[in-house]
Amino acid sequence: MKTAIPTAKDKILFTPGPLTTSLDVKQAMLRDAGSWHFEFNERVAGIRGKLLELAGVGKEDGYTVVLMQGSGSFGVEAVLGSVVPEEGKLLILANGAYGERMIQMARHLRLKHCALRWDENTAPDVVQIEQVLKDDPAITDVSVVHCETSTGIENPIVEIGRVVKAAGRTYIVDAMSSFGALEIPLEEAGIHYLISSANKCIEGVPGFSFVIARRAELMASEGRARSLCLDLVGQLKGFETNGQFRYTPPTHSVLAFEQALRELATEGGIAARGDRYRQNHEVLVKGMRNLGFRTYLDPALQSFIITSFHFPEDPKFSFNEFYRGLSEKGFIIYPGKIAKADLFRIGSIGRIFPSDIRALLGAIGDTVQELGLDLQYRKPAATPVPESA
């Protein structure tokens, strides 16, 4: 049996996270830190302050940051389970898998909730949201995903936020795959709770999520938490009392995140990182179209975080074979995550550059040839324009 020869480096991850990280971020984890030691607590305090700076707000504006052990979904569930009043009602806006996950969370938490759904390639209808808020005064909170990585669609959180703010409701935004690469105006959008994760656009590693919250609103929710471990107010009180996580923190992930924040600043902040990701996306889309692949989303709705592509129409195409062919060449892509179309996804985020995208495109072209695929497809015929009378 043939044994694979170990490669000299990790395979490059073209995924929405966990993603490829820098060597220095990896090396930052080669230290042990005492979870209650004052030096570690000072690092945590510094991280919380840096996140407020990235968000463009500060303590003087009434905001605070809560780090929460676990993946981004833990952070979302912590917010939903901690802040929605017992007598309240949550409106969930869903056009992808992560909006649907919020609905699952609400069911498990036994929250009163309702949902507005749109197809995965359709943006939420702000007029429809406004009408629902008018028609249902029981709704107290509204939640939405900024960038749905199930397709790559970017939802209009500012426009939605203006409607939610005008209606006097609490606004919760899952910015898991956008914070750190897209400027998010918390004040203008009226966001009360913004949730993201260490292992996304800040280019850290998995281990914790974080919530940027309006402190007064968060403190007013004390006593609502449906979970001991995912109690946001309880966690915040720990940070503000003794600087500590209430329960064992992911120390190595925190050290890696601290280094990732330094690298984000060195790169030029959110604007510069967003520009790199945008370049990655543009090179990717152009190259994939040249190879004969079709994108799923209307470009007007497409984020530069991750891009979905249709399966080729050639019946010989097998995603598993395609995936393995790329993996053997050192490239990891993502399968699709919707039921209505056969797709695969390629991310543009992480410690990757246009040169890495070009290398991936070369590997895709080689794999297509190895699998003997015909990628020619017919574009929809143009509708004939009737002659004027």
C-alpha positions, 0 to 999 in steps of 0.5 A: 500500500502506498504511503503518502509523503508528509508535506513540508507545510499545511494545506491552504484552507480556502474556507470561511473558518477555521482558516489559514493562519500566519506562522506567528499566530501559530507560534503564539500558542507555544506558551502556557499561560495561567488562566487566573494570573494577572499577566493573562488577565491584562492580555484579556483586558487589552484584547477587549479594548482592541475589539472596541477600537476595531468596532469604532466605539468605546466605553465612553459610547456605552459599549463593552466586550464579552469573550465567550468560550466556544465557537461562534455558535456558542456566542450567538446562543449566549446572546439569544439565551441571555438577552431576549426577555421571558415575555419577549419575542424574537424575530429571526431573519433567515436566508441561509443555514446560519439564520436557520441555526438561530431558529433551531437555537430559539426552539431549544431555548424555548424562546417565543419567536417567529421567522421571516425566510427568503431563498438563499440567493435573495436578500431580506426585504426591508419593507416586509420586515418593517411591516411585520414589526408594525403588525406584531408589537409583541416582537422585542428583538430582531436577529440577522446574519450579516454574511451568510457563508452558506452561500456568500450573500451579504445582507443589508444590516444597516438598512435593516437596522434603521427599520429595527431602530425606528420600531424601537426593537433590540437588534442582534447581528451575527457578524461572524464572517464579516467583522474584521474585514467589513466596516460595520457602523454600530451606531448608524445601524442601531446594533445592540449586540454584534457577535463574531469569532476568533477564527474568522477575519481577524485570523486567529484560531478557534476557541472563543467568540466575542460579543460587542454590546451596549452595556446598559442594555446588556446589564438590563438583561440580568437574570434572563439567562437560560444557561449557567455557562452561557450567561453573558452578564455573568461573564461580563461581571467576571471580567469587570470584577477580577479580569477573569473568565468565570470558567476555564478560558482557552488560554492558547487561543487567546494568545494566538488572537492577541498576535492576530490583532497585532498583525491586523494593525500592521496590515493597516486595519479593517480597510486594508484587510478587506482590500486584500480579501476583495482582491482575492475574490476578484482574482478567484471569480475571474479565474473560475469563469475563465475555467468555465465555472458559474457563480451562484449569486447575483454580483450585487448580493455577493460578498468577498468573503466566500463564493459559491459555484455551481457544479459543472453540468458534465455528468462525470463530475463528482465533488468528492473526486474533485475535492480529493484531487485538490486536497492532494495538491495542497488546497482545501475548499468547502462543499455546498450547504444548501439543498436547492442547488448543487454548489461548492464554496471557495473562501477568500479570507485567512492568511492567503493572497492573490498568488495563493488564489492563482495557485488554486486556480492552476490546481483546479484547471489540472484537476479538471483535466485529470477528471476529463471534465467538459466545463463548457456551458451555455449562457441563457439566450438573450431575450429578443427585443421586439421591433418598434412599431 
